[in-house]
Amino acid sequence: MIRILKKILQIALDQFNKWFFHLSIKQKNFCIFSNDCWGGELYRRMQLPYNTPFIGLMLMAPCYLKFLKNPHKYIEAKLEFTSESSYQLVNELRESAGLFPIGRLLDIEVHFLHYNSEEEALEKWNRRRIRINWDNLYVKFTLDKDYATEDHLKDFDSLPYLRKICFSKTSYSDSKSCIKINNFVENGVFMFRACMKQFDIVGWINEGKLQFTGFNKLRGKLLYYSLFR
């Protein structure tokens, strides 16, 4: 009986935490471009529809920066599939973790890491790409993995997106968009948790702010401990 009550309380607390996070975000019709599962985790935690095709997939840094420089061209392109990646790192991952679909949009690759088939990847990509709100874009990038270099950071900094953020395990004082993250991890889902202590994710969505200020720091701590206690 005690175990059942604990389970009920746990479910209720989880729902309250998700509601609290959802309530903190003032505007919810936005689209996130993300090079890994970080963006999908944000939508999931906020209990919002996936208003982006960048869910359950990843792009290597060279392809991701190509995409960001001309997103309309690639979003409007036909998604096709290939049996082998041009990136050795991806081919090794498919050998160790199991085969997953590799999509091609013109000259870039999209790696559907969490999809079981090409049919599933194609259906969800096409369904979600039409949800993109081009007037309210948020862009996230992560260095120190997936062939990313400092030159990619320079390219990212020069992109004309109003709301963009880059995470790294190194500090770049000359970058306006990059934040050093303690306990840096390559996994996008775990990175979402790691960055919440140092990055004002609610302030970024609501007002475009990257750093915590005043009450926002307290709000960030409450969100972190309620979601990841």
VEXLO-104739 format. One record per residue (C-alpha): residue in three letters; x, y, z. Coordinates in Angstrom, 3 decimals. Example, Ala and Ser with C-alpha at 12.3 -4.5 7.8 and 13.67 -1.06 7.14 Angstrom:
// residues 2
<site><res>ala</res><X>12.300</X><Y>-4.500</Y><Z>7.800</Z></site>
<site><res>ser</res><X>13.670</X><Y>-1.060</Y><Z>7.140</Z></site>
END
This chain:
// residues 229
<site><res>met</res><X>0.000</X><Y>0.000</Y><Z>0.000</Z></site>
<site><res>ile</res><X>2.801</X><Y>2.407</Y><Z>0.902</Z></site>
<site><res>arg</res><X>4.536</X><Y>1.613</Y><Z>-2.387</Z></site>
<site><res>ile</res><X>1.342</X><Y>2.412</Y><Z>-4.320</Z></site>
<site><res>leu</res><X>0.908</X><Y>5.725</Y><Z>-2.485</Z></site>
<site><res>lys</res><X>4.525</X><Y>6.654</Y><Z>-3.232</Z></site>
<site><res>lys</res><X>3.941</X><Y>5.857</Y><Z>-6.897</Z></site>
<site><res>ile</res><X>0.822</X><Y>8.042</Y><Z>-6.995</Z></site>
<site><res>leu</res><X>2.649</X><Y>10.913</Y><Z>-5.297</Z></site>
<site><res>gln</res><X>5.560</X><Y>10.539</Y><Z>-7.716</Z></site>
<site><res>ile</res><X>3.249</X><Y>10.748</Y><Z>-10.736</Z></site>
<site><res>ala</res><X>1.475</X><Y>13.779</Y><Z>-9.268</Z></site>
<site><res>leu</res><X>4.792</X><Y>15.520</Y><Z>-8.577</Z></site>
<site><res>asp</res><X>6.046</X><Y>14.805</Y><Z>-12.094</Z></site>
<site><res>gln</res><X>2.901</X><Y>16.333</Y><Z>-13.551</Z></site>
<site><res>phe</res><X>3.268</X><Y>19.391</Y><Z>-11.332</Z></site>
<site><res>asn</res><X>6.905</X><Y>19.846</Y><Z>-12.399</Z></site>
<site><res>lys</res><X>6.010</X><Y>19.664</Y><Z>-16.085</Z></site>
<site><res>trp</res><X>3.159</X><Y>22.117</Y><Z>-15.526</Z></site>
<site><res>phe</res><X>5.531</X><Y>24.510</Y><Z>-13.722</Z></site>
<site><res>phe</res><X>7.998</X><Y>24.435</Y><Z>-16.620</Z></site>
<site><res>his</res><X>5.196</X><Y>24.790</Y><Z>-19.153</Z></site>
<site><res>leu</res><X>3.741</X><Y>27.739</Y><Z>-17.228</Z></site>
<site><res>ser</res><X>7.105</X><Y>29.528</Y><Z>-17.099</Z></site>
<site><res>ile</res><X>7.278</X><Y>29.831</Y><Z>-20.890</Z></site>
<site><res>lys</res><X>5.235</X><Y>32.832</Y><Z>-22.029</Z></site>
<site><res>gln</res><X>5.066</X><Y>32.078</Y><Z>-25.735</Z></site>
<site><res>lys</res><X>4.975</X><Y>28.555</Y><Z>-27.079</Z></site>
<site><res>asn</res><X>4.671</X><Y>28.751</Y><Z>-30.861</Z></site>
<site><res>phe</res><X>8.353</X><Y>28.487</Y><Z>-31.689</Z></site>
<site><res>cys</res><X>10.643</X><Y>26.218</Y><Z>-33.685</Z></site>
<site><res>ile</res><X>14.007</X><Y>24.930</Y><Z>-32.490</Z></site>
<site><res>phe</res><X>16.778</X><Y>23.807</Y><Z>-34.809</Z></site>
<site><res>ser</res><X>19.146</X><Y>21.537</Y><Z>-32.884</Z></site>
<site><res>asn</res><X>22.028</X><Y>19.342</Y><Z>-33.991</Z></site>
<site><res>asp</res><X>21.007</X><Y>16.599</Y><Z>-31.542</Z></site>
<site><res>cys</res><X>18.230</X><Y>15.577</Y><Z>-29.113</Z></site>
<site><res>trp</res><X>18.543</X><Y>18.708</Y><Z>-26.949</Z></site>
<site><res>gly</res><X>15.685</X><Y>20.469</Y><Z>-28.708</Z></site>
<site><res>gly</res><X>13.407</X><Y>17.456</Y><Z>-28.494</Z></site>
<site><res>glu</res><X>14.017</X><Y>17.248</Y><Z>-24.752</Z></site>
<site><res>leu</res><X>12.951</X><Y>20.867</Y><Z>-24.361</Z></site>
<site><res>tyr</res><X>9.653</X><Y>20.229</Y><Z>-26.156</Z></site>
<site><res>arg</res><X>9.103</X><Y>17.066</Y><Z>-24.114</Z></site>
<site><res>arg</res><X>9.733</X><Y>18.770</Y><Z>-20.778</Z></site>
<site><res>met</res><X>7.396</X><Y>21.618</Y><Z>-21.733</Z></site>
<site><res>gln</res><X>4.695</X><Y>19.212</Y><Z>-22.941</Z></site>
<site><res>leu</res><X>4.506</X><Y>20.956</Y><Z>-26.316</Z></site>
<site><res>pro</res><X>3.996</X><Y>19.526</Y><Z>-29.818</Z></site>
<site><res>tyr</res><X>7.162</X><Y>18.928</Y><Z>-31.795</Z></site>
<site><res>asn</res><X>7.066</X><Y>22.038</Y><Z>-33.968</Z></site>
<site><res>thr</res><X>10.325</X><Y>21.092</Y><Z>-35.646</Z></site>
<site><res>pro</res><X>11.587</X><Y>18.163</Y><Z>-37.719</Z></site>
<site><res>phe</res><X>14.760</X><Y>18.076</Y><Z>-35.575</Z></site>
<site><res>ile</res><X>13.497</X><Y>15.388</Y><Z>-33.206</Z></site>
<site><res>gly</res><X>15.269</X><Y>12.108</Y><Z>-32.445</Z></site>
<site><res>leu</res><X>18.042</X><Y>12.801</Y><Z>-34.938</Z></site>
<site><res>met</res><X>21.485</X><Y>14.352</Y><Z>-35.238</Z></site>
<site><res>leu</res><X>23.624</X><Y>16.166</Y><Z>-37.783</Z></site>
<site><res>met</res><X>27.382</X><Y>16.307</Y><Z>-37.938</Z></site>
<site><res>ala</res><X>28.694</X><Y>19.856</Y><Z>-37.536</Z></site>
<site><res>pro</res><X>29.732</X><Y>20.441</Y><Z>-41.187</Z></site>
<site><res>cys</res><X>26.265</X><Y>19.452</Y><Z>-42.422</Z></site>
<site><res>tyr</res><X>24.473</X><Y>21.339</Y><Z>-39.669</Z></site>
<site><res>leu</res><X>26.234</X><Y>24.617</Y><Z>-40.451</Z></site>
<site><res>lys</res><X>25.435</X><Y>24.158</Y><Z>-44.139</Z></site>
<site><res>phe</res><X>21.807</X><Y>23.721</Y><Z>-43.202</Z></site>
<site><res>leu</res><X>21.733</X><Y>26.792</Y><Z>-40.966</Z></site>
<site><res>lys</res><X>23.191</X><Y>28.968</Y><Z>-43.704</Z></site>
<site><res>asn</res><X>20.305</X><Y>28.145</Y><Z>-46.052</Z></site>
<site><res>pro</res><X>17.540</X><Y>26.335</Y><Z>-44.117</Z></site>
<site><res>his</res><X>14.737</X><Y>26.994</Y><Z>-46.608</Z></site>
<site><res>lys</res><X>16.676</X><Y>25.252</Y><Z>-49.372</Z></site>
<site><res>tyr</res><X>17.176</X><Y>22.110</Y><Z>-47.329</Z></site>
<site><res>ile</res><X>13.735</X><Y>21.999</Y><Z>-45.720</Z></site>
<site><res>glu</res><X>12.124</X><Y>22.237</Y><Z>-49.156</Z></site>
<site><res>ala</res><X>14.407</X><Y>19.532</Y><Z>-50.611</Z></site>
<site><res>lys</res><X>13.253</X><Y>15.938</Y><Z>-51.006</Z></site>
<site><res>leu</res><X>14.460</X><Y>13.660</Y><Z>-48.227</Z></site>
<site><res>glu</res><X>16.181</X><Y>10.604</Y><Z>-49.639</Z></site>
<site><res>phe</res><X>18.135</X><Y>7.817</Y><Z>-47.975</Z></site>
<site><res>thr</res><X>21.524</X><Y>6.179</Y><Z>-48.284</Z></site>
<site><res>ser</res><X>22.970</X><Y>2.968</Y><Z>-46.868</Z></site>
<site><res>glu</res><X>26.287</X><Y>4.422</Y><Z>-45.723</Z></site>
<site><res>ser</res><X>27.444</X><Y>7.705</Y><Z>-44.219</Z></site>
<site><res>ser</res><X>30.306</X><Y>9.841</Y><Z>-45.479</Z></site>
<site><res>tyr</res><X>31.325</X><Y>10.203</Y><Z>-41.802</Z></site>
<site><res>gln</res><X>33.348</X><Y>7.334</Y><Z>-40.346</Z></site>
<site><res>leu</res><X>32.127</X><Y>8.203</Y><Z>-36.859</Z></site>
<site><res>val</res><X>28.516</X><Y>7.594</Y><Z>-37.934</Z></site>
<site><res>asn</res><X>29.319</X><Y>4.286</Y><Z>-39.635</Z></site>
<site><res>glu</res><X>31.087</X><Y>3.090</Y><Z>-36.485</Z></site>
<site><res>leu</res><X>28.108</X><Y>4.142</Y><Z>-34.368</Z></site>
<site><res>arg</res><X>25.720</X><Y>2.201</Y><Z>-36.606</Z></site>
<site><res>glu</res><X>27.896</X><Y>-0.887</Y><Z>-36.233</Z></site>
<site><res>ser</res><X>27.973</X><Y>-0.674</Y><Z>-32.449</Z></site>
<site><res>ala</res><X>24.507</X><Y>0.694</Y><Z>-31.635</Z></site>
<site><res>gly</res><X>22.499</X><Y>-0.794</Y><Z>-34.486</Z></site>
<site><res>leu</res><X>21.525</X><Y>0.441</Y><Z>-37.907</Z></site>
<site><res>phe</res><X>19.448</X><Y>3.598</Y><Z>-38.146</Z></site>
<site><res>pro</res><X>18.273</X><Y>5.487</Y><Z>-41.251</Z></site>
<site><res>ile</res><X>20.616</X><Y>7.962</Y><Z>-42.913</Z></site>
<site><res>gly</res><X>18.759</X><Y>10.694</Y><Z>-44.756</Z></site>
<site><res>arg</res><X>20.115</X><Y>13.027</Y><Z>-47.417</Z></site>
<site><res>leu</res><X>18.906</X><Y>16.521</Y><Z>-48.194</Z></site>
<site><res>leu</res><X>20.873</X><Y>17.538</Y><Z>-51.277</Z></site>
<site><res>asp</res><X>24.487</X><Y>17.592</Y><Z>-49.993</Z></site>
<site><res>ile</res><X>23.896</X><Y>17.142</Y><Z>-46.250</Z></site>
<site><res>glu</res><X>23.190</X><Y>14.073</Y><Z>-44.112</Z></site>
<site><res>val</res><X>20.541</X><Y>13.687</Y><Z>-41.426</Z></site>
<site><res>his</res><X>21.064</X><Y>10.775</Y><Z>-39.043</Z></site>
<site><res>phe</res><X>17.760</X><Y>9.445</Y><Z>-37.703</Z></site>
<site><res>leu</res><X>19.290</X><Y>7.901</Y><Z>-34.608</Z></site>
<site><res>his</res><X>16.017</X><Y>7.042</Y><Z>-32.838</Z></site>
<site><res>tyr</res><X>13.983</X><Y>5.773</Y><Z>-35.800</Z></site>
<site><res>asn</res><X>13.336</X><Y>2.171</Y><Z>-36.732</Z></site>
<site><res>ser</res><X>12.869</X><Y>2.567</Y><Z>-40.472</Z></site>
<site><res>glu</res><X>13.240</X><Y>4.930</Y><Z>-43.401</Z></site>
<site><res>glu</res><X>9.452</X><Y>5.027</Y><Z>-43.722</Z></site>
<site><res>glu</res><X>9.039</X><Y>6.247</Y><Z>-40.142</Z></site>
<site><res>ala</res><X>11.797</X><Y>8.833</Y><Z>-40.541</Z></site>
<site><res>leu</res><X>10.307</X><Y>10.167</Y><Z>-43.790</Z></site>
<site><res>glu</res><X>6.768</X><Y>10.358</Y><Z>-42.409</Z></site>
<site><res>lys</res><X>7.740</X><Y>12.237</Y><Z>-39.261</Z></site>
<site><res>trp</res><X>10.191</X><Y>14.535</Y><Z>-41.021</Z></site>
<site><res>asn</res><X>7.566</X><Y>15.607</Y><Z>-43.567</Z></site>
<site><res>arg</res><X>4.848</X><Y>15.955</Y><Z>-40.934</Z></site>
<site><res>arg</res><X>6.944</X><Y>18.133</Y><Z>-38.645</Z></site>
<site><res>arg</res><X>8.708</X><Y>20.306</Y><Z>-41.199</Z></site>
<site><res>ile</res><X>5.420</X><Y>21.973</Y><Z>-42.153</Z></site>
<site><res>arg</res><X>5.003</X><Y>23.071</Y><Z>-38.517</Z></site>
<site><res>ile</res><X>8.087</X><Y>25.306</Y><Z>-38.629</Z></site>
<site><res>asn</res><X>7.352</X><Y>28.849</Y><Z>-37.513</Z></site>
<site><res>trp</res><X>9.864</X><Y>30.728</Y><Z>-39.637</Z></site>
<site><res>asp</res><X>9.072</X><Y>33.946</Y><Z>-37.779</Z></site>
<site><res>asn</res><X>10.101</X><Y>32.497</Y><Z>-34.406</Z></site>
<site><res>leu</res><X>13.240</X><Y>30.403</Y><Z>-34.765</Z></site>
<site><res>tyr</res><X>15.611</X><Y>29.292</Y><Z>-32.007</Z></site>
<site><res>val</res><X>18.922</X><Y>27.686</Y><Z>-32.915</Z></site>
<site><res>lys</res><X>21.119</X><Y>25.496</Y><Z>-30.721</Z></site>
<site><res>phe</res><X>24.577</X><Y>24.136</Y><Z>-31.537</Z></site>
<site><res>thr</res><X>27.143</X><Y>22.141</Y><Z>-29.536</Z></site>
<site><res>leu</res><X>30.905</X><Y>22.185</Y><Z>-30.013</Z></site>
<site><res>asp</res><X>33.441</X><Y>19.550</Y><Z>-28.979</Z></site>
<site><res>lys</res><X>31.737</X><Y>16.698</Y><Z>-30.806</Z></site>
<site><res>asp</res><X>30.561</X><Y>15.531</Y><Z>-34.234</Z></site>
<site><res>tyr</res><X>33.500</X><Y>17.064</Y><Z>-36.131</Z></site>
<site><res>ala</res><X>32.797</X><Y>20.566</Y><Z>-34.775</Z></site>
<site><res>thr</res><X>35.713</X><Y>23.024</Y><Z>-34.836</Z></site>
<site><res>glu</res><X>36.362</X><Y>26.604</Y><Z>-33.782</Z></site>
<site><res>asp</res><X>35.776</X><Y>27.629</Y><Z>-37.397</Z></site>
<site><res>his</res><X>32.259</X><Y>26.240</Y><Z>-37.085</Z></site>
<site><res>leu</res><X>31.746</X><Y>28.421</Y><Z>-34.014</Z></site>
<site><res>lys</res><X>32.871</X><Y>31.472</Y><Z>-36.004</Z></site>
<site><res>asp</res><X>30.401</X><Y>30.557</Y><Z>-38.748</Z></site>
<site><res>phe</res><X>27.681</X><Y>30.053</Y><Z>-36.145</Z></site>
<site><res>asp</res><X>28.365</X><Y>33.435</Y><Z>-34.538</Z></site>
<site><res>ser</res><X>28.039</X><Y>35.118</Y><Z>-37.918</Z></site>
<site><res>leu</res><X>24.630</X><Y>33.627</Y><Z>-38.698</Z></site>
<site><res>pro</res><X>21.753</X><Y>36.167</Y><Z>-38.620</Z></site>
<site><res>tyr</res><X>19.500</X><Y>34.292</Y><Z>-36.166</Z></site>
<site><res>leu</res><X>18.205</X><Y>36.505</Y><Z>-33.366</Z></site>
<site><res>arg</res><X>18.093</X><Y>33.701</Y><Z>-30.795</Z></site>
<site><res>lys</res><X>20.912</X><Y>31.217</Y><Z>-30.934</Z></site>
<site><res>ile</res><X>23.029</X><Y>29.411</Y><Z>-28.380</Z></site>
<site><res>cys</res><X>26.144</X><Y>27.250</Y><Z>-28.533</Z></site>
<site><res>phe</res><X>27.375</X><Y>24.976</Y><Z>-25.739</Z></site>
<site><res>ser</res><X>30.998</X><Y>23.994</Y><Z>-25.216</Z></site>
<site><res>lys</res><X>33.312</X><Y>22.566</Y><Z>-22.587</Z></site>
<site><res>thr</res><X>35.666</X><Y>25.456</Y><Z>-23.366</Z></site>
<site><res>ser</res><X>35.200</X><Y>29.172</Y><Z>-22.764</Z></site>
<site><res>tyr</res><X>35.322</X><Y>31.474</Y><Z>-25.816</Z></site>
<site><res>ser</res><X>35.409</X><Y>35.068</Y><Z>-24.611</Z></site>
<site><res>asp</res><X>35.174</X><Y>36.440</Y><Z>-28.151</Z></site>
<site><res>ser</res><X>31.931</X><Y>34.581</Y><Z>-28.851</Z></site>
<site><res>lys</res><X>28.585</X><Y>36.186</Y><Z>-28.031</Z></site>
<site><res>ser</res><X>26.600</X><Y>32.987</Y><Z>-28.445</Z></site>
<site><res>cys</res><X>28.779</X><Y>30.313</Y><Z>-26.799</Z></site>
<site><res>ile</res><X>28.491</X><Y>29.280</Y><Z>-23.149</Z></site>
<site><res>lys</res><X>30.900</X><Y>27.003</Y><Z>-21.302</Z></site>
<site><res>ile</res><X>29.034</X><Y>24.148</Y><Z>-19.632</Z></site>
<site><res>asn</res><X>30.411</X><Y>22.384</Y><Z>-16.583</Z></site>
<site><res>asn</res><X>29.909</X><Y>18.620</Y><Z>-16.620</Z></site>
<site><res>phe</res><X>29.755</X><Y>18.798</Y><Z>-20.409</Z></site>
<site><res>val</res><X>28.340</X><Y>15.689</Y><Z>-22.091</Z></site>
<site><res>glu</res><X>27.892</X><Y>14.879</Y><Z>-25.773</Z></site>
<site><res>asn</res><X>24.454</X><Y>13.304</Y><Z>-25.362</Z></site>
<site><res>gly</res><X>21.808</X><Y>15.944</Y><Z>-26.158</Z></site>
<site><res>val</res><X>19.297</X><Y>14.765</Y><Z>-23.560</Z></site>
<site><res>phe</res><X>21.888</X><Y>14.779</Y><Z>-20.762</Z></site>
<site><res>met</res><X>23.228</X><Y>18.110</Y><Z>-22.000</Z></site>
<site><res>phe</res><X>19.774</X><Y>19.605</Y><Z>-21.534</Z></site>
<site><res>arg</res><X>20.008</X><Y>18.754</Y><Z>-17.860</Z></site>
<site><res>ala</res><X>23.627</X><Y>19.916</Y><Z>-17.521</Z></site>
<site><res>cys</res><X>23.043</X><Y>23.303</Y><Z>-19.136</Z></site>
<site><res>met</res><X>20.030</X><Y>24.287</Y><Z>-17.028</Z></site>
<site><res>lys</res><X>22.263</X><Y>25.253</Y><Z>-14.094</Z></site>
<site><res>gln</res><X>24.203</X><Y>27.755</Y><Z>-16.212</Z></site>
<site><res>phe</res><X>21.881</X><Y>28.753</Y><Z>-19.020</Z></site>
<site><res>asp</res><X>18.632</X><Y>30.698</Y><Z>-18.534</Z></site>
<site><res>ile</res><X>16.565</X><Y>28.526</Y><Z>-20.830</Z></site>
<site><res>val</res><X>13.277</X><Y>30.206</Y><Z>-19.882</Z></site>
<site><res>gly</res><X>14.778</X><Y>33.677</Y><Z>-20.333</Z></site>
<site><res>trp</res><X>16.130</X><Y>32.590</Y><Z>-23.725</Z></site>
<site><res>ile</res><X>12.733</X><Y>31.431</Y><Z>-24.932</Z></site>
<site><res>asn</res><X>10.819</X><Y>34.367</Y><Z>-23.455</Z></site>
<site><res>glu</res><X>13.212</X><Y>37.269</Y><Z>-23.985</Z></site>
<site><res>gly</res><X>16.295</X><Y>36.027</Y><Z>-25.815</Z></site>
<site><res>lys</res><X>18.508</X><Y>36.267</Y><Z>-22.710</Z></site>
<site><res>leu</res><X>21.358</X><Y>33.792</Y><Z>-22.256</Z></site>
<site><res>gln</res><X>22.641</X><Y>34.549</Y><Z>-18.762</Z></site>
<site><res>phe</res><X>20.736</X><Y>34.428</Y><Z>-15.480</Z></site>
<site><res>thr</res><X>19.784</X><Y>37.774</Y><Z>-13.937</Z></site>
<site><res>gly</res><X>17.982</X><Y>38.555</Y><Z>-10.674</Z></site>
<site><res>phe</res><X>14.864</X><Y>36.497</Y><Z>-10.082</Z></site>
<site><res>asn</res><X>15.579</X><Y>34.416</Y><Z>-13.172</Z></site>
<site><res>lys</res><X>18.411</X><Y>32.666</Y><Z>-11.342</Z></site>
<site><res>leu</res><X>16.056</X><Y>31.577</Y><Z>-8.559</Z></site>
<site><res>arg</res><X>13.484</X><Y>30.474</Y><Z>-11.113</Z></site>
<site><res>gly</res><X>16.158</X><Y>28.472</Y><Z>-12.923</Z></site>
<site><res>lys</res><X>17.145</X><Y>26.665</Y><Z>-9.723</Z></site>
<site><res>leu</res><X>13.518</X><Y>25.849</Y><Z>-8.930</Z></site>
<site><res>leu</res><X>13.012</X><Y>24.461</Y><Z>-12.416</Z></site>
<site><res>tyr</res><X>16.191</X><Y>22.429</Y><Z>-12.296</Z></site>
<site><res>tyr</res><X>15.498</X><Y>20.799</Y><Z>-8.944</Z></site>
<site><res>ser</res><X>11.837</X><Y>20.216</Y><Z>-9.717</Z></site>
<site><res>leu</res><X>12.624</X><Y>18.520</Y><Z>-13.021</Z></site>
<site><res>phe</res><X>15.808</X><Y>16.678</Y><Z>-12.039</Z></site>
<site><res>arg</res><X>15.581</X><Y>16.105</Y><Z>-8.310</Z></site>
END
